[in-house]
Amino acid sequence: MAGLELDNVTKIYRMRGKEPVLAVDRLDMAVGDGEIVGLLGSSGCGKTSTLRMIAGFEDATAGTIRLGERAIDRLPPARRNIAMAFEGYALYPPLRVRENIGFALLRGRHPRGEVERRVGQVAEMLEITDILDRYPPTISSGQQQRTSLARALIRDADLHLLDEPMSQLEPQLRAILRARIKDWLTGRRMTTVFVTHDQTEAVALADRIAVMEQGVLQQFGTPAELRDRPANLFVAGFIGEPPMNLYPAEIVADGGGPAIAVQSAAGAAAFRVPLPPADAAPALHERLTPGQQVHFGIRPHKVRLGTGDLSGTVLSNRWLGDQSHIGIDIGGCLLTAVTPDPVPGGADGTIAVDLPAAAINLFDAEDGRALFHGLQEAGP
């Protein structure tokens, strides 16, 4: 096994008669030996282009890609020792499913008995043992996707790349296979990079997640870091379901002490959140000045209901079987709160709200970079 390192990797697509398209912009990322990393982002963010450059199916316009001690960015795909599960499956129609899965092992002259054993193991894990003797054109798209995934997972490779590995599966099966695939990869210390647009899948599979947008790496961290310490306004709004409550705000100082004056979408004053005393959060007071424009954010799961100095009107109250999602209007701002218990009452009722100081996030209004998470200064 080997770690993967991307140094200043850039991809520009140039098409005759059209403006160049910058798909990946100076990407730096290091993946540890045996680590599982998810590339997460919306369509067109550059995650698949990154995966294809690592695999060798796209040339990097600039930068270096290293796998262990080898620079692989100028090597053809066959010499990189990388296994890849394609979003488009890329199966061999004349071969049965079992032959598709074991193709690389048979070509590598592994004993046929060993190949059959390993094919059986991965097929059982992915629940496709009943289709091993069928041909790709006769099975469903979900079964084809699992066959492609099995063909990649069975290989002895330095790196495994998975492109949207479970996009065609029904939710219940996808939930089951996430845990099994994670165990398969971690138990064999398989260095893995996978592409997904599904946050749940990224959190379930990845040790660390690289969030991308418009070709730029926004943040590379653990699921907990992305949730609790987002690097910028984009990550704060992109990560989480429901996403973080975010509002424009201004730092004010009046007779009641320094506070965050939150504004509604219309620009009107909505509510204020007092800053903690200077002795409790000296860095906060040193860096924030009256009149400073910021964005205020708090995760829905951190909002406390039924207590606090603020109050609002309940707009919606949805019980989802394991948690309640409550929509609250506070001074023209829609605040979403999530609680594990049912909340009595329906719309139009009034409810008390507390926004704990330890849960607040502040972002710079100009460039979106994080300033503070709770009472702690954000990283560089």
C-alpha positions in Angstrom: 0.0 0.0 0.0 1.1 3.6 -0.4 0.0 7.1 0.3 -1.1 9.6 -2.4 0.1 13.2 -2.8 -1.3 15.8 -5.1 0.9 18.9 -5.4 -0.4 22.0 -7.1 -2.5 19.9 -9.5 -4.4 21.9 -12.1 -6.7 20.8 -15.0 -7.7 23.2 -17.8 -10.0 21.9 -20.6 -9.3 23.6 -23.9 -11.8 23.1 -26.7 -11.5 24.6 -30.1 -13.6 27.8 -30.5 -14.5 27.9 -26.8 -13.1 29.6 -23.8 -10.8 27.4 -21.6 -12.5 25.8 -18.6 -10.6 25.7 -15.3 -11.8 22.4 -13.8 -9.3 22.0 -11.0 -7.3 24.9 -9.6 -3.9 24.2 -7.8 -5.1 21.3 -5.7 -2.8 20.2 -2.8 -3.9 17.1 -0.9 -2.1 14.3 0.9 -3.8 10.9 1.5 -2.2 8.7 4.1 -1.4 5.0 3.6 -4.6 3.0 4.2 -6.7 6.2 4.5 -10.1 6.5 3.0 -10.8 10.0 1.5 -14.0 11.3 -0.1 -14.1 14.0 -2.7 -17.4 15.7 -2.0 -19.1 18.5 -4.0 -21.9 19.4 -6.4 -21.8 18.6 -10.1 -19.0 20.4 -12.0 -17.0 21.1 -8.9 -13.9 19.2 -10.2 -14.1 16.0 -8.1 -14.4 13.6 -11.1 -11.7 15.4 -13.0 -9.4 15.0 -10.0 -10.2 11.3 -9.8 -9.5 10.8 -13.6 -6.2 12.6 -13.3 -5.1 10.3 -10.5 -6.2 7.3 -12.6 -4.4 8.6 -15.7 -7.4 9.0 -17.9 -6.9 12.8 -17.9 -3.6 14.6 -18.2 -2.9 17.2 -15.5 -2.3 20.6 -17.0 0.2 21.4 -14.1 1.3 19.9 -10.9 2.6 16.5 -9.7 0.8 13.3 -8.5 2.8 10.9 -6.4 1.8 7.4 -5.2 4.2 6.3 -2.5 7.7 7.0 -3.8 6.7 7.2 -7.5 5.6 10.2 -9.5 2.8 8.8 -11.6 1.4 11.8 -13.4 3.2 11.0 -16.6 2.7 7.2 -16.5 0.0 5.5 -18.5 -2.9 4.1 -16.5 -1.8 0.5 -16.8 1.5 1.3 -15.1 0.1 3.1 -12.1 -1.2 0.0 -10.3 -4.5 1.7 -9.5 -7.9 -0.1 -9.3 -10.9 1.9 -10.3 -14.7 1.4 -10.1 -16.2 3.5 -12.9 -19.5 5.3 -12.6 -20.3 3.9 -16.1 -19.4 0.4 -15.0 -17.2 -0.5 -18.1 -17.9 -4.2 -17.8 -17.0 -6.8 -20.5 -20.3 -7.9 -22.0 -19.0 -11.3 -23.3 -17.8 -12.4 -19.9 -19.9 -13.6 -17.0 -20.1 -11.5 -13.9 -17.7 -13.8 -12.0 -15.2 -13.5 -14.9 -15.6 -9.7 -14.9 -14.8 -9.5 -11.2 -11.8 -11.8 -11.3 -10.4 -10.6 -14.6 -7.4 -8.7 -13.2 -6.5 -11.6 -10.9 -6.7 -14.1 -13.8 -4.6 -11.9 -16.0 -2.1 -11.7 -13.2 -1.8 -15.5 -13.2 -3.3 -16.0 -9.7 -4.3 -19.7 -9.1 -7.9 -20.2 -10.3 -8.9 -21.6 -6.9 -7.7 -18.5 -5.2 -9.5 -16.3 -7.7 -12.8 -18.2 -7.2 -12.4 -17.9 -3.4 -11.8 -14.1 -3.5 -14.6 -13.6 -6.1 -17.0 -15.4 -3.7 -15.9 -13.3 -0.8 -16.5 -9.9 -2.5 -19.7 -11.1 -4.2 -21.1 -12.2 -0.8 -20.2 -8.8 0.7 -21.9 -6.9 -2.1 -24.9 -9.4 -2.3 -24.4 -10.5 -5.9 -23.6 -14.2 -5.5 -26.9 -15.1 -7.3 -25.8 -13.4 -10.5 -22.2 -14.6 -10.8 -23.1 -16.8 -13.9 -25.1 -14.2 -15.7 -23.8 -11.7 -18.3 -23.7 -7.9 -17.8 -26.5 -7.0 -20.3 -28.9 -9.3 -18.5 -28.6 -7.7 -15.0 -29.9 -4.4 -13.6 -27.9 -1.2 -13.4 -27.6 -1.6 -9.7 -26.2 -5.1 -10.1 -23.8 -3.8 -12.8 -22.6 -1.1 -10.5 -21.9 -3.6 -7.7 -20.1 -5.8 -10.2 -17.8 -2.9 -11.2 -17.2 -2.2 -7.5 -16.4 -5.8 -6.8 -13.9 -5.9 -9.7 -12.1 -2.9 -8.1 -12.2 -4.1 -4.5 -10.8 -7.5 -5.3 -7.6 -6.2 -6.8 -4.2 -6.0 -5.1 -3.5 -2.3 -6.0 -1.6 0.6 -4.4 -4.7 2.8 -4.7 -8.4 2.2 -5.1 -10.5 4.9 -6.9 -14.3 4.7 -6.6 -16.5 7.0 -8.8 -20.0 7.4 -7.3 -19.8 3.8 -6.1 -23.4 3.4 -4.9 -25.4 6.0 -6.9 -27.6 3.4 -8.5 -28.6 1.5 -5.4 -31.8 1.8 -3.5 -31.4 3.6 -0.1 -31.8 0.5 2.1 -29.2 -1.5 0.3 -26.9 1.5 0.1 -27.1 1.9 3.9 -26.2 -1.8 4.4 -23.3 -1.8 2.0 -21.7 1.4 3.3 -20.8 -0.3 6.6 -19.6 -3.5 4.8 -17.4 -1.6 2.3 -15.9 0.5 5.1 -15.0 -2.7 7.0 -13.6 -4.2 3.8 -11.3 -1.2 3.1 -10.2 -0.6 6.7 -9.6 -4.3 7.4 -7.2 -4.6 4.4 -5.7 -1.0 4.8 -6.7 -0.1 1.3 -5.7 3.5 0.4 -8.9 4.8 -1.2 -10.3 7.9 -2.9 -13.9 8.0 -3.8 -16.2 10.6 -5.4 -19.7 11.3 -4.2 -22.3 14.1 -4.1 -24.0 12.4 -1.1 -23.0 13.8 2.3 -24.3 10.8 4.1 -22.1 8.5 2.0 -19.1 10.7 2.5 -19.5 10.7 6.2 -20.2 7.0 6.5 -17.2 5.9 4.4 -14.4 8.5 4.7 -11.8 9.1 7.3 -11.4 12.6 5.8 -13.5 14.5 3.3 -12.2 17.0 0.7 -15.0 19.5 -0.1 -14.6 21.1 -3.6 -16.4 23.9 -5.3 -15.6 25.5 -8.7 -12.3 23.5 -8.9 -11.0 24.7 -5.6 -10.5 22.7 -2.5 -12.5 24.5 0.2 -11.6 22.3 3.2 -10.0 18.9 3.8 -10.8 17.4 7.2 -12.7 14.8 9.2 -16.5 14.8 9.2 -16.5 16.3 12.7 -14.1 19.2 11.6 -16.3 20.0 8.6 -19.4 20.1 10.8 -18.0 21.9 13.9 -15.2 24.1 12.4 -16.1 24.9 8.7 -13.2 26.8 7.1 -15.5 29.2 5.3 -19.0 30.3 4.5 -19.4 27.9 1.6 -18.5 24.8 3.7 -20.8 26.0 6.5 -23.7 26.2 4.2 -22.9 23.1 2.2 -22.2 20.6 4.9 -25.1 19.4 7.2 -28.7 18.3 6.8 -30.4 20.6 7.5 -27.6 23.1 6.7 -26.3 25.7 9.1 -28.5 28.7 9.8 -26.6 31.6 8.3 -27.5 35.3 8.4 -25.7 38.6 7.7 -24.8 40.5 10.9 -22.9 43.4 12.4 -20.9 43.7 15.5 -22.4 46.4 17.7 -21.6 48.0 21.0 -24.2 49.8 23.1 -25.2 50.1 26.7 -26.0 46.4 26.9 -22.4 45.4 25.9 -21.0 44.2 22.6 -23.3 41.9 20.6 -23.9 40.4 17.2 -26.8 42.2 15.5 -28.4 39.7 13.1 -30.2 41.0 10.1 -33.1 39.6 8.1 -32.8 38.9 4.3 -34.4 42.3 3.8 -31.7 44.0 5.8 -33.8 44.9 8.8 -32.7 44.3 12.4 -33.9 40.9 13.5 -32.4 39.9 16.8 -29.2 40.3 18.9 -26.9 37.7 20.4 -24.7 39.1 23.3 -21.0 38.4 23.1 -19.5 36.6 26.1 -17.5 38.8 28.5 -14.0 39.8 27.4 -12.4 37.7 30.2 -14.2 34.6 28.9 -13.3 35.1 25.2 -10.4 37.6 24.9 -9.5 36.7 21.4 -13.1 37.3 20.3 -13.1 40.8 21.6 -9.6 41.6 20.3 -10.5 40.7 16.7 -14.0 42.0 16.5 -14.7 45.7 16.3 -18.0 47.7 16.4 -19.4 48.2 12.9 -17.6 45.0 11.5 -19.7 43.1 9.0 -19.9 39.3 9.5 -22.1 36.3 8.9 -23.6 34.6 11.9 -24.2 30.9 11.9 -25.4 28.1 14.1 -26.2 24.5 13.4 -29.9 23.5 13.8 -28.9 20.7 16.2 -27.3 23.3 18.5 -30.4 25.4 18.9 -32.1 25.0 22.3 -35.8 25.2 22.4 -38.1 26.2 25.3 -35.5 28.3 27.1 -33.5 31.5 26.4 -34.1 35.2 26.0 -35.2 35.0 22.4 -38.6 34.0 21.1 -40.1 33.4 17.8 -43.2 32.2 15.9 -43.3 28.6 14.9 -43.8 28.3 11.1 -43.5 24.5 10.8 -43.3 21.5 13.1 -42.3 18.2 11.4 -41.7 15.0 13.3 -39.6 12.7 11.2 -39.8 9.6 13.4 -36.5 10.1 15.1 -36.2 13.9 15.3 -38.3 17.1 15.0 -37.5 19.8 12.5 -38.9 23.1 13.7 -39.0 26.3 11.5 -39.1 29.5 13.6 -39.5 33.1 12.5 -37.4 35.5 14.7 -37.7 39.1 13.5 -37.9 38.0 9.8 -35.2 35.4 10.0 -36.1 31.8 9.4 -34.3 29.7 12.0 -34.3 25.9 11.7 -34.0 23.8 14.9 -33.6 20.1 15.2 -34.3 18.2 18.4 -34.5 14.4 19.1 -37.9 14.7 20.8 -41.4 15.6 19.5 -42.2 19.3 20.1 -45.8 19.9 21.2 -47.9 22.5 19.4 -48.3 23.5 15.8 -47.7 26.5 13.6 -48.4 30.1 14.8 -47.4 29.2 18.4 -44.6 31.1 20.2 -41.5 29.3 21.4 -38.4 30.4 23.5 -35.1 30.0 21.8 -31.5 29.9 23.1 -28.4 30.2 20.8 -25.6 29.1 23.1 -22.3 31.1 22.8 -20.3 27.9 22.5 -22.3 27.0 19.3 -22.0 30.3 17.4 -19.9 30.6 14.2 -18.7 33.9 12.7 -17.5 34.4 9.1 -15.9 37.4 7.4 -18.5 39.2 5.3 -16.0 39.9 2.5 -14.2 36.7 1.8 -16.3 34.2 3.8 -13.4 32.9 5.8 -14.2 31.6 9.3 -13.3 33.9 12.2 -14.6 32.1 15.2 -16.2 28.8 16.2 -17.9 29.0 19.5 -15.5 30.9 21.7 -12.4 29.7 19.9 -10.6 31.5 17.1 -10.8 29.8 13.7 -7.6 28.2 12.3 -5.4 30.0 9.8 
